[in-house]
Amino acid sequence: MSALAPLPDFKGTESYRLSADLADMTRSRALMWSAPGEVDQDDLLLSTLGARGWGRLHHFRMLYQSGWGEGRGKPLSPRAVNALLDFLKQFTRPEGVTPSLFLTDRGGVEIAWEEQGGRPVQIEFHRDGIEIYRESAGTEVELAHGESNRLVELLA
C-alpha cells in the first residue's frame, strides 16, 4: 500500500498574482466580445480551413494594416472575407484536402490547394470580386461577389 505525499504549504507564497491591469475592472470594456454570428463563422472556418487557416485569417484581420509587406499591402477587405464565408458555406471540401489561406497585396484572401496529380486550384476573394484559377480544367474566371454558387459549380 502506498502513502499519499503531504500537500505543500503554500502559505506566504504568491504562485498566482493577478496583474494590476487585469484586476482593474474598468478596463473590461476594452475586451473584445464575439459579434453575433461570429461563433458560427469560426466553426465554418475551422471545419473547412482547419485551425491553421482559422488562425491565419484572424492574424490577417488583427495585425496587417495598410502598408504591410514592402509598403504596398492593403488591409484585409471585409467584402473579401464575406465573399470567402459565402463560398465556404456552399463548398464541399475535397476529402483529405485542407486549403491554404493567404493574404494578398490588394487586401484579399486567397485559398489554394492541389487536386489529384498536383494540379493547383487558386481562388482569390478581393474587394471587387472573385478570381479562380483551376489548372486541371484550364479555367481562369473572374466572378462578381454573390456568385459563389457559380464558383462551386466550376469546382465540381
SULCOR-V849639 format. One record per pair of residues at least 12 apart in sequence whose C-alpha atoms are under 10 Angstrom apart, sorted by the first residue. I is the first residue (numbers start at 1). J is the second residue. D is the distance in whole Angstrom. If there is no record, write none. Layout:
i: {I & I}
j: {J & J}
d: {D & D}
This chain:
i: {41 & 41 & 41 & 41 & 41 & 42 & 42 & 42 & 42 & 44 & 44 & 44 & 45 & 45 & 45 & 45 & 45 & 47 & 47 & 47 & 48 & 48 & 48 & 48 & 48 & 48 & 48 & 48 & 48 & 49 & 49 & 49 & 49 & 49 & 49 & 49 & 49 & 50 & 50 & 50 & 52 & 52 & 52 & 52 & 53 & 53 & 53 & 53 & 53 & 53 & 54 & 55 & 56 & 56 & 56 & 56 & 57 & 57 & 57 & 57 & 57 & 57 & 59 & 60 & 60 & 60 & 60 & 60 & 60 & 61 & 61 & 61 & 61 & 61 & 61 & 62 & 62 & 63 & 63 & 64 & 64 & 64 & 65 & 66 & 66 & 66 & 67 & 68 & 69 & 70 & 71 & 72 & 72 & 73 & 73 & 73 & 73 & 73 & 73 & 74 & 74 & 74 & 74 & 74 & 74 & 75 & 75 & 75 & 75 & 75 & 75 & 76 & 76 & 76 & 76 & 76 & 76 & 76 & 76 & 76 & 77 & 77 & 77 & 77 & 77 & 77 & 77 & 77 & 77 & 78 & 78 & 78 & 78 & 79 & 79 & 79 & 79 & 79 & 79 & 79 & 79 & 80 & 80 & 80 & 80 & 80 & 80 & 80 & 80 & 80 & 80 & 80 & 80 & 81 & 81 & 81 & 81 & 81 & 81 & 82 & 82 & 82 & 82 & 82 & 83 & 83 & 83 & 83 & 83 & 83 & 83 & 83 & 83 & 83 & 83 & 83 & 83 & 84 & 84 & 84 & 84 & 84 & 84 & 84 & 84 & 84 & 84 & 84 & 85 & 85 & 86 & 86 & 86 & 86 & 86 & 87 & 87 & 87 & 87 & 87 & 87 & 87 & 87 & 87 & 88 & 88 & 89 & 89 & 90 & 90 & 90 & 90 & 91 & 91 & 91 & 91 & 91 & 91 & 91 & 92 & 92 & 92 & 94 & 94 & 94 & 97 & 97 & 97 & 98 & 98 & 98 & 98 & 99 & 99 & 99 & 99 & 99 & 99 & 100 & 100 & 100 & 100 & 101 & 101 & 101 & 101 & 102 & 103 & 103 & 103 & 104 & 104 & 104 & 105 & 106 & 106 & 107 & 107 & 107 & 108 & 108 & 108 & 108 & 108 & 108 & 108 & 109 & 109 & 109 & 109 & 109 & 109 & 110 & 110 & 110 & 110 & 110 & 110 & 110 & 110 & 111 & 111 & 111 & 111 & 112 & 112 & 112 & 112 & 113 & 114 & 114 & 114 & 115 & 115 & 115 & 116 & 117 & 118 & 118 & 119 & 119 & 119 & 119 & 120 & 120 & 120 & 120 & 121 & 121 & 121 & 121 & 121 & 121 & 121 & 121 & 122 & 122 & 122 & 123 & 123 & 123 & 123 & 124 & 125 & 125 & 125 & 126 & 126 & 127 & 127 & 128 & 128 & 128 & 129 & 129 & 129 & 129 & 129 & 129 & 130 & 130 & 130 & 130 & 130 & 130 & 130 & 130 & 131 & 131 & 131 & 132 & 132 & 132 & 134 & 134 & 137 & 137 & 139 & 139 & 141}
j: {54 & 82 & 85 & 88 & 89 & 54 & 55 & 58 & 85 & 85 & 88 & 89 & 57 & 84 & 85 & 88 & 89 & 88 & 93 & 98 & 88 & 89 & 91 & 92 & 93 & 94 & 97 & 98 & 99 & 88 & 93 & 97 & 98 & 99 & 100 & 101 & 111 & 98 & 99 & 100 & 98 & 99 & 100 & 101 & 98 & 99 & 100 & 101 & 102 & 111 & 101 & 101 & 100 & 101 & 102 & 103 & 76 & 81 & 101 & 102 & 103 & 109 & 103 & 75 & 76 & 102 & 103 & 107 & 109 & 75 & 76 & 77 & 78 & 81 & 103 & 75 & 76 & 75 & 76 & 76 & 103 & 107 & 107 & 105 & 106 & 107 & 105 & 105 & 105 & 105 & 105 & 105 & 106 & 103 & 104 & 105 & 106 & 107 & 108 & 103 & 104 & 105 & 106 & 107 & 108 & 103 & 104 & 105 & 106 & 107 & 108 & 103 & 104 & 105 & 106 & 107 & 108 & 109 & 126 & 127 & 103 & 106 & 107 & 108 & 109 & 125 & 126 & 127 & 128 & 107 & 108 & 126 & 127 & 107 & 108 & 125 & 126 & 127 & 128 & 129 & 145 & 107 & 108 & 109 & 110 & 124 & 125 & 126 & 127 & 128 & 129 & 130 & 145 & 107 & 108 & 109 & 125 & 126 & 127 & 125 & 126 & 127 & 145 & 146 & 108 & 109 & 124 & 125 & 126 & 127 & 129 & 130 & 144 & 145 & 146 & 147 & 148 & 108 & 109 & 110 & 111 & 123 & 124 & 125 & 126 & 130 & 145 & 148 & 125 & 148 & 145 & 146 & 147 & 148 & 149 & 125 & 145 & 146 & 147 & 148 & 149 & 150 & 151 & 152 & 148 & 152 & 148 & 149 & 148 & 149 & 151 & 152 & 148 & 149 & 151 & 152 & 153 & 155 & 156 & 152 & 155 & 156 & 113 & 114 & 115 & 113 & 114 & 115 & 111 & 112 & 113 & 114 & 111 & 112 & 113 & 114 & 121 & 122 & 112 & 113 & 114 & 122 & 113 & 122 & 123 & 124 & 124 & 124 & 125 & 126 & 124 & 125 & 126 & 126 & 126 & 127 & 125 & 126 & 127 & 124 & 125 & 126 & 127 & 128 & 129 & 130 & 123 & 124 & 125 & 126 & 127 & 130 & 122 & 123 & 124 & 125 & 126 & 130 & 131 & 132 & 123 & 124 & 125 & 132 & 124 & 132 & 133 & 134 & 134 & 134 & 135 & 136 & 134 & 135 & 136 & 136 & 136 & 135 & 136 & 134 & 135 & 136 & 137 & 133 & 134 & 135 & 136 & 133 & 134 & 135 & 136 & 137 & 139 & 140 & 155 & 134 & 135 & 140 & 140 & 141 & 142 & 151 & 142 & 143 & 144 & 145 & 144 & 145 & 144 & 145 & 143 & 144 & 145 & 142 & 143 & 144 & 145 & 146 & 147 & 142 & 143 & 144 & 145 & 146 & 147 & 148 & 151 & 143 & 144 & 151 & 151 & 154 & 155 & 154 & 155 & 154 & 155 & 154 & 155 & 154}
d: {10 & 10 & 7 & 10 & 9 & 7 & 10 & 10 & 10 & 8 & 7 & 7 & 9 & 10 & 8 & 8 & 9 & 10 & 9 & 9 & 7 & 9 & 8 & 8 & 6 & 10 & 9 & 7 & 8 & 9 & 9 & 9 & 6 & 6 & 7 & 8 & 9 & 7 & 8 & 9 & 10 & 10 & 8 & 9 & 9 & 8 & 6 & 6 & 9 & 9 & 9 & 10 & 9 & 7 & 8 & 9 & 9 & 9 & 8 & 8 & 8 & 8 & 10 & 8 & 7 & 9 & 7 & 9 & 9 & 8 & 6 & 9 & 9 & 10 & 10 & 9 & 9 & 9 & 10 & 7 & 9 & 9 & 10 & 10 & 10 & 9 & 9 & 8 & 8 & 9 & 10 & 7 & 8 & 9 & 8 & 4 & 6 & 7 & 10 & 9 & 8 & 6 & 5 & 5 & 8 & 9 & 9 & 8 & 8 & 5 & 8 & 7 & 8 & 9 & 8 & 4 & 6 & 8 & 9 & 9 & 10 & 9 & 5 & 6 & 8 & 9 & 7 & 6 & 10 & 9 & 9 & 9 & 8 & 10 & 9 & 8 & 7 & 5 & 8 & 9 & 8 & 8 & 6 & 7 & 9 & 9 & 5 & 5 & 5 & 8 & 8 & 8 & 9 & 10 & 8 & 7 & 7 & 8 & 9 & 9 & 10 & 10 & 9 & 10 & 10 & 10 & 10 & 6 & 8 & 9 & 8 & 8 & 9 & 6 & 7 & 9 & 8 & 10 & 8 & 9 & 9 & 9 & 9 & 6 & 9 & 9 & 9 & 9 & 10 & 10 & 9 & 8 & 9 & 7 & 9 & 10 & 10 & 9 & 9 & 5 & 7 & 10 & 8 & 7 & 9 & 9 & 9 & 10 & 8 & 7 & 10 & 7 & 9 & 9 & 9 & 6 & 10 & 9 & 10 & 8 & 10 & 9 & 10 & 10 & 9 & 7 & 8 & 9 & 10 & 9 & 7 & 10 & 6 & 5 & 5 & 8 & 9 & 9 & 5 & 6 & 10 & 10 & 9 & 10 & 10 & 10 & 9 & 9 & 10 & 10 & 8 & 9 & 8 & 10 & 7 & 8 & 9 & 7 & 7 & 7 & 5 & 4 & 7 & 9 & 9 & 9 & 8 & 6 & 5 & 6 & 10 & 10 & 7 & 5 & 4 & 6 & 8 & 9 & 9 & 9 & 5 & 7 & 8 & 10 & 9 & 10 & 9 & 10 & 10 & 9 & 10 & 10 & 9 & 9 & 8 & 9 & 9 & 10 & 9 & 8 & 6 & 6 & 10 & 8 & 6 & 6 & 8 & 6 & 5 & 7 & 8 & 10 & 9 & 10 & 9 & 7 & 9 & 9 & 10 & 10 & 10 & 9 & 9 & 10 & 10 & 8 & 10 & 9 & 10 & 9 & 9 & 7 & 7 & 7 & 6 & 5 & 5 & 9 & 9 & 6 & 5 & 6 & 6 & 9 & 8 & 9 & 9 & 6 & 9 & 9 & 8 & 9 & 9 & 9 & 8 & 9 & 9 & 8 & 10 & 9}
